[in-house]
Amino acid sequence: MATLTELCSGLPLDPLPPLRPRDPSLPHAPVRTPNLSSEEKKLALQNALRYIPPHLHAMLAPEFAQELRDYGHIYMYRFRPVIEMRAYPIEQYPARCRQAAAVMHMIMNNLDPRVAQFPEELVTYGGNGQVFSNWTQFWLTMHYLSVMEEDQTLALFSGHPAGLFPSHTNAPRCVISNGMMVPNYSSKEEYEKLFAMGVTMYGQMTAGSFMYIGPQGIVHGTTLTVLNAGRRLGIKDLTGKVFVTSGLGGMSGAQAKAAVIAGCIGVIAEVDKSSLMKRYNQGWLMEWTDDIDACINRIRRARKEAQPLSLGYHGNVVDLWEQIAREYEHSGELLVDLGSDQTSLHNPFGGGYYPVQLDMAEAQEMMVADPQHFKELVQESLRRQVLAINKLHAAGMFFWDYGNAFLLEASRAGAAVHKPGAPPGVFSHPSYVQHIMGDIFSLGFGPFRWVCTSGLAADLAATDNIALHVLEGIIAKGVSDSVKLQYQDNCHWIQKASEHQLVVGSQARILYSNEEGRIAIAVAFNKAVAEGRLKGPVVIGRDHHDTSGTDSPFRETSNIEDGSKFCADMAIQNVIGDSFRGATWVSIHNGGGTGWGEAINGGFGMVLDGTEGATVRAKMMLSWDVLNGITRRCWSGHPLAKEVACAAMASQPKLQVTVPHEVQSCDLNKALQE
């Protein structure tokens, strides 16, 4: 086994590591079909060999070419490190500055096999959310970080470490961009070619930005979503209510745990048995079956027992939806109250969605051998799924799009999802942001998270107590009812966090908070590090899916109704603003949960090391990181965001926000008639 010192000493070339087969015990990314021309294949090989000294090209060129033929991409499997890949305590990294060591801690967590979806292909989640494009990039990045000093910045272009550049101590230590394209060329087809050629990369949100904390992040978000979906229906207690969805793989694997925390009966379909069993063995999935009749009977019994349950169905979700619809047609019994979908439909034809007409093995074979027919089957499957969902929706079920491009891809397949009489792109089922989470974002609440780089569970428990004390203190001072409800949900979450065994990988936690809460928690953490109550620095960050971090017209900004939901100034401004206000690293990405070309999103990481400078940076940067999005939502006409913006100006003398005047529709109608 290699040591961390060896891992940080540069690309191992003398001697070369031996060629090893892929680990059959690990899940692997689907084979890609980029359809490269002969010249493009040559370019892909040339681009890969740029990382290797010329005297090794004759040996490695055939090997890399074979990878391209076999997998549609050159991962450079030979250079997989022989080390236990995990987030080691920060003090164990051979680094010249602690900020760089913290980044290493986060990178290795993203590639931990307990955390990553396809670790040997450097995919953290979402089917194709890359940390790096190939293993040489990992080695070079770790080396650069190990020699980085506090007045240098590492530039990363879609996984490629371009180099260390002189900067200054308050500049970011890393600036990351993933998948940034000239807009006219940002198509999924073009992406497959460019990724195969090794020149761009899809970083999802927190994969390529080194901020993933395992499925805990989406557990919390899904819990809040399910709770707020129930509230939309006037249901305050979800006991005995059934939530049907799909996906137990990467981020979607959180749904089983979230359903139980929310108090309902979660029924989750998954075609990949290894993913299902991973969640079952983890304890997040309580029961499972591969028999559709047994699944239906268990739903009935669970409703009568009215106890929280997570039930996995090993099979296709379309079969499950159709069977539930048949049960309703035959008996009049509606077996589902809430419904959604978390298949990876940002990548519908590359393994993100498996059509009901094929089993998993058949689908994986066809997507390579006959991609056009596979696409036709996917779209037929989506039409069937929507048909069943629409029948149940008409009977009283509440269904929402979970931001995975389900309704978008269903509409492209010709499914009946468009809202009658509405413009194109307006769907008959809501987006979870638009109708469930939108108010939360307009209040400034979003997925704030932290990682204890000491690796100690005791540090995480201490930070839980600190965060809870901070939130309870804010409530005690007096807040609006809407803000109080969000704080109370998150206090309950923190109180139950250790009980639900949410940690997978690094010692991390997430909660939703607004500007005031995030700043107060960060300052309290930094003080605890300075006083030695925490044994190592704390990294703070967030999901890109936040108030300010993402422009995505069918998800995060779907409730922006001034015509600007297709504009991406907010996400770009967010990352630029974070970079000069004290972030330790920043990242900007093309794509996100909705897929390549469908969003621009960005995020940050900040190391709280106990210094006074860290407190100053946290206050300044976190304020901007939230208020940038509040300002956008205020200007679009959202009344809650306007309230938050005005309150922020009242408390911050140097803050001045352009607030919109109200426009009467009668004035518009009169002017247009004239």
N, C-alpha and C positions, 0 to 999 in steps of 0.2 A: 504494500500500500504506500502511496506517495504521502509526503508530509505537506503542510501548508507552505512551508518554505520552498519546497520543490515546485509546488503548484504556481508559485509567484515568481519563479526564476526565468520565465520565458518559455517559448515553444520548444518542446523536447525534440531535438533533431539528431543528437549524437550521444547515444544511438537513438534511432527511431523507435518509438514504442511498437511492439509486435502487433500485427493485424489480428483482431479478435472478432468473432461473430457477434451479431447483436444479441443482447440478453433475451432469451425466450421467455423469461419470467416477467418481463416488463411489457406493458402495452406499447404499441408503436403507431406512429402517424400513418394515415392512409397514403398509399402511393399516389404521387401527383402526376398529372398528365398535361405538361406545359405546351406540348406540340411545338417544340423548337425545330427550326430549320437546321440544316447542316452547319451553316455559318454560326447560328446562335449556339449550337452545341459546342462548337469549337471555342466560342467566346466564353461560355460558361466554364469550360475546362481551363482556359487561359486565366480567367479571373480567379479561379481557385488556386492555381499554381503560383500566383503572385505572392502568396504568403510563404512560399517554400523556396529555399536556395536552389539555383539551377542544377547543381550536381545531383539532386534528388528527383528531378522532374521525370526522367526516364522510368524510374521505379514507381512513382506515385501517379503519373498521368493515367495509365491503364486502370488503376484502382479507382481513381476518382471518376473516370469515364463509366466504369461499371456501376458505380453508385448512381450516376445520372440516369443510366438506362434502367436500373432496377427500381429506383425510388422517385425519380423525377427531380432530384435535388442532390447536391454534393454536401453532405453533412460532415465529411471527414471523420468517419467513425473511428479510424485508427487512433485519433487523438483524444478519445474519451478518457478523462483522467481516472486513474486507478486509485480512488480515494472514496471514503464515505462522504457523499455529497450531502451537506447539511449546513445550517447556519451555526458556525462555531462561535464561542464567546469572543468578543471583539479583541480582547487582549492577546489572543492566540495568533492573530494575523500579523505577518511581518510587514508592517507599514510604517511610514515616516510621519503620517498624520492620522489622527483618529477619524477624521471625516472620511478619508479614503478607506480605512478599515471597516467603517460602518457600511459603506457601499458594497464591499466584498461580502460582508455578512448577508446583505439583502440579495445579492446575486446568487449566492450559493443556496439560499432558501428557495428561490424561484426554481432551482433545478433539483431540489431534494425529491427523490422518487415518491416520498409520501405526499408531496405537494404537487409536483408537476404531472401533467396528464400524459405526455410522451417525453420522458426525461432524456432519452438518448437522441431524440431529434430536437432537443432544446425548446420544446413546446410546453409552456406552463399551463395554459387552459384555452378553452374555446376551440379546440381542434387544430388551430394554426397560429396561436398567439406565441410568437417566438421571443426568447430572451436574446439569442444571437442567431445568426444564419448558419454558422458552422463552428466547429470546436476550436479552430485556430483563433477565431475572434475572442473566444472565452479566455484562452491562455494569454493572449496579448493584453487583453483588458486587465486581467488580474496582475500581470507584471507591471503595467503602467501605474495601476493603483498602488502597488507596493513601493514604488520609487517616487510617487507623487509627493510634492511638498505643498505647503499651505498657500503658496503664491502661484500655483499652476492649475490649469483646467484641462480635463480630458474631453475631447470632442468625439462623439459617437454618431456615425452616419449609418442608420439602419443596421445596427449591430457591428459595423466596421469601426474599430478604434483608429481614428485618423491621426491621433497623436496627442501629446501633452504640449500645452501652449502657455506661455507666461501670462499671468493675470494679476490678481491681488487677493488678499486674505478674505475680503468680503464678497468676492465673486463666487459663483457656483464652482464646485470641484468637478462636476460633470454637466455637460450639456448634450442632451440626447434628442435626436430626431429619428422618427421611424416612418418610412413609407411616404414621405412627402413627395408629391408628384406635380408636374405641370397639369392643371385640371383636365384639359382635353384628352389626356392619356391615362387618366386614373380609372380605368375599367378593370373588372375582375380578370378578363382574359389577358390583358396586358400585364397585370400583376403576376399571374402564374409564370409568364415568360421571364419577367424581370427578376422574380425570386429565384427561379431555376438558374438564371445567369449570375446570381449572387450579388446583385447590385441594389436590391431593396428588400424590405422585410416588413411583415405585418406584426406589429408589437401588441395587438389588442389594446388594452388600456394599461394594466399594471404588470403585464409580462415583460414587455420591452422597456419599462421604466423602473424595474426592480422594486416594485412596491406591493407585490402580491403577498398576501398573508394566509394563503390556503382558503378553503371554502368558508371560513368563519365570516369573511367580509360579506359574502352574499347571503349567509344565514341571517345576519342581522337585517340586511336590506329586504330579504324575502319575508322575514317575520313582520317587519313594519308594513310591508305592502299588503300582506294577507290581513293583518289587523285593520288597516285603513280601508281595504276593500270591503270588509264586513261592516265597518262604520258607514260606508257609502250606502249600504243596503239597510242601515238602521239596526245592524246586529252588533251589539256590544260584547256578547259572549259567543264564541265560536264553538262551544261544546256541542258535539254531535253533528257539526256541519262538515261536509265533505268537499275537499279541494283536490281536483284531478289535474295532473300536469304530466310532463315528460322530462326525462333527463336525470341521470345520476352520475354523470361523468365528471367534468371539471368543476366549473362554478355551479352548474345545475345540481351537483351532488348535495348541495346545501339544502335543497327543498325538503328532504325528509326530516331533517333536524328542525327546520324552521316551522313546519306544520305542527310538530309536537309542542314547540315552545309557544306557538300561537294558540294552542289548545284545541286544534281541529283534527280531522281525520285526513291525512295526506295520502293520496294514491298516486304513485309515480311510476310511469312506464319507462323501461330501458331495454334497448335491443342488445346491448353489450353485457353479457353476463359477468365479465370480469369487473366492469364498473359497478354493477349492482352488488356483487359480492364484496367489493372493496368497502362500500358504504355499510353493508350488513356486518362485516367483520369489524368494522370501525365502531359499530354500535349506533350509528346514526339512523340506520334502517332497521326497524323492529322486526318486521316479518316480510316474507316474499313468497311468491308463487309464480309458476309458469302456466297455470291453468286458468283460462278466462272465466269459467263458471265458478271455480273456487274463489277467484278474485271478487266477483259480483256478490257471492254469498257472504264473503268476509266483510264487504262494505255494508251489507244489510245488518249483519250482526253488530258491527262497530257503531252504527247509528243507534241501535237499540241500547247498547252498553254506554254510549255517550262518554267514552274515554278517549283521550288523545292517542293517536296511532299513526305510525308511518308504515305503509304497506307498499312493497315493490311488486310490480308486475313485470316479469321477464317476457317481454314481447313488444310488439309494435303499438304505439299509442293510438294509431288509427283503429286498430282492432278494438281497443278499449273504448274509445269514443263511440264507435258504431254499436258495440254491444250495450253500452249504457243507453244509447238512443233507442235500440230495439226494446230494451226492458221498459222504457217509458211508453213506447207505442203499444206494447202488449198489455201492460198492467196499469198504466197511468202513474206509476211510482217514479218520481224524479230522484235519482240516487246521487245527484251532484248539486252543490250549491255554488261553488266557486270553481273557475277553470282558467288555466293558462297553458303556456308551452315554453320550454326552455331547450328545445333542440337548437343546434348551432346553425340556424338558418342564415347567418351571415356568410356561410360557406355551404350552400344547399347541394351542390353537385360534386363536392370533394370530400364527402364523409360526414358532413354536418347534419344531414337528414337522411334516414334510411327509408325507402319507400315500402309500403305495406305489402306489395306484391312479391318481394324477395326477402329471404332471410339475410342475415348479416354477411355471411361468406359469399353468397351469390351477388349481393350488392357490391361488395368490395371488388369482386372479379369484373362485374359489368362496368363499373365506373371507369375502369382502365381499358377494358376491351372494346366497349361500345358506349362511349360517353353520351352520345346523342340520345340513344334509346334510354339510357339511365336517366337523363334529364327529363324525358317524356314521362317516365314512370314516377319520378319525384313530383312532377306537377300534377299528374293524375292523383297521386296519393294525397297531396295537399287539397285538391278539390273535394275528395272524399272526406277528409278530416273536417274541413270547413262545413260541409253539408251536415254532418252529424252534430257539430258544435252549434250550428244555427238552429237546428231542431230543438236542442236542449235550451238554448238561449231563449227561444220563443216560449218555452215552458216555464221560464223563471230563473235559469242559471245566469250568473254574472261571469262573463268571460272577458279577459283583458290580454292584450299583447304585452309580453314582458320585455320588450325592447330588443328582441333577438331577430327582428325583421320577419316575424311570422306573417303578419298581415301584409307586409310589403311583398314578400315572395308569393304568398297566396294570391294576391291581386295580379301579379305577373303571370301566375299559372291560370288565371281566368276564373278563380273561385269567387263566390258571391260575398265579397267583403266590403264593397263600396257602399257608402251611405247614400240612400236614394235622394236625388235632388241636390246632392252636395258636389263641390268641385272635385276633380281628380286628386287622389291622395288623402281624402277624408274617408275614414272607414267606419263601418257600422258598429265595430267593437272598439272600446277605448284603448289607448296606450296607458300603461300603468303610470307614466309620468303625467300625462295629460289629465287624467281623472282621479288619480290616487296620490301620486307623489308630488304633483306640481305645486300644490299649496305649501308643501314642506320646503321645496327649493326656494319658493318666493319668500318664505320666512327666514331663509339663510341656513336652514338645516341640511346637512349632508354628511357623507361617510368619512368622518375624521378617524384616523387610526394611528396606533403607535406600536413600536417594537422595542423590547428591552434587550439591548445588544449584549448584556452580560450573559444571556442565555439562562438566567435563573428564574424558576417558577416563583420564587419568593419576591423577586422584583416585580413580576407581573401582578401578583396579588397586592403588592403595595401600591402600584399605580392604579389598580381597580379602586382601592379605598380612597386614594387621592381624588380620582375623577368623580367618584360618588359624592365625596364631601364637597367638592367644588359645585357640582350641579345642584345639590340640596341647598347650598348656600345661596345660589342665584334664585332658586324658587322662593326661599324665605324672604329675600329682598322685595319680591313682588314682580310678577310678569303677567302678560296677558294670558287669557284662558287658552288660546291656541298654542302659545309658546309653552305654557305650563304642561299641557297634555304631552307635547313632544319630550320635554324634560322628564316627565314621569315615566313615559315608556322606556326611556334610556336608563333611568335609575333602576327600573325593574330588570332591564337587560343586564346591567352590570352586577346587580345583586345575585342573579342566577347564572352568570357566565361560567364560573368555575364548576358549578353543579352539572352543567350541560357538556363539560369536557370539550370545549370548542377549539383548543389549541392543536393545530397540525403544523409541525415545522417550528418556526421561530416562536418565541414567547411574545405573542402579539394580541392586541385587542382592537376592536372597532366600536364606535358608537356614533350616533348622529348628533351633531351639535351645530349651533350657530356661531356667529363671530365672537360674541361675548364668552360663550362656553369654551370654544377652542383656545382662545387666547389665555383664559384663566387656567385651563388645564395645562397648557404648555408651560406657562410661567411657574405653576406649582411643581410640575415635573422637573424643570430645570433647577429649581430651588432644592428639591429632594436629592438631585445628583450632586449639587454643590455641597450639601450638608452630609453626604455619605449615606443617606437613607436608602438610596439606590446604588447598586454596586457597579454600574456602568452607564454610559450615555443612553439616552432614549432617542430613537428615530421617530419623528412624527411625519405624517403624510396624509393622503386620502386617496380614495378611488377617483379616477377622472370623472366618473359618473357623479356629478356634484352640481351645486348651485351655479358655479362659475366655470367649471373645467371643460365642458363639452358642448359643442354646437352639433346637434344631431336632430334633424327635422322630424323624425318619427319616434324620438325618444326624449332626450333631455330637454330639447327646446320645442317639443311638439305643442306646448301650450303658449308659445309666442305667436300672437295673432295680429301683428302689425305688418306682416308680409316679409319679415326678416329672418324667419326660422331657417332659411337655406343659407344664411350668411354666417361666416365663421370668424368674425372679428373678435368676439368675446374670448374664445379659446386661445387665439394668438396673443391678444393683449394680456390674458391671464398669465401665460408662461413668461412673456417678456417682463411683465411687472414683478412676478415672483423672483426672477433671476437677479434683479438689481436691488431687491428688498431683503435679501439674505438667505435664499434657499441654498441648501448644500448641493442639490442637483435638480435640474428641471428637464422635462421631456415634452415633446409635441409629436402627435401621431396622426396619421391618416387612418381613419377607420376606428372601430371600437366594437361594442357589442352588436351593432347593426351591420358591421362589415366594411370591407374595403370600399372607399369612395363614398360612403354614406355618412361620414362624420369627420370632424376634426376635434381632437381632444388632447388635453395636456394635464400634467401634474407636477408634483414636486416631492422632494424628500428633504428633511431638515434634521440635523443632528443637534440635540440638546446636550451639551457637554458640561453644564454647570457653571459656565462663564457668564459674566454680565452681558457680554456681547451677544450671547445666544438669546438672552431675554429680550434685548432690544430688537434683534432680528425677528424673533417670533412674533412680537407685538405688531411690528410694521408689516411683515409679510402676510400673516394670517388675516389681518384686517383687509388688505387689498384682495386676498385670495377669495374672500366671501363677498365683499362689497362690489367687486367688479361684476359679478353675476346679478346681485341685487339691483344694481344700476341698470343693467340690460333689461331685466324683467320689469322694473319700474317704468322705464321709457316705453316699453311695449304696452303699458296700460294695466298691469296687474296691481290691484289695490293693496294687497298685502305687502308686496315689494315696495310700493310707494310709502307705506307706513314705516317699514323698516328703514328705508333710505332717509326719511325725514327725521326719525328718531336718532339715527347715526349722526346726521349733521348737527343735531342739537347737542350731542355729547362730544363731538370732535370738531373743534373750531376751525381746523385747517381743511376739513372735508366740505366740498361744495359739489353737489350733484345736480345735473340738469333734470328737472322734474317736469313731466308733460302737463299741459293744460287739458282740461276735459273738452272734447269736441262733441257737439250735439248732432245727432243723425239727421234731425230736421233741417239743419243748416246745410248739410251735405246734399240732401235730396233736393232742396230748393235750388242750390247752386248748379247742380247737374242738370236740372230741368231747364234752367235758363240757358 
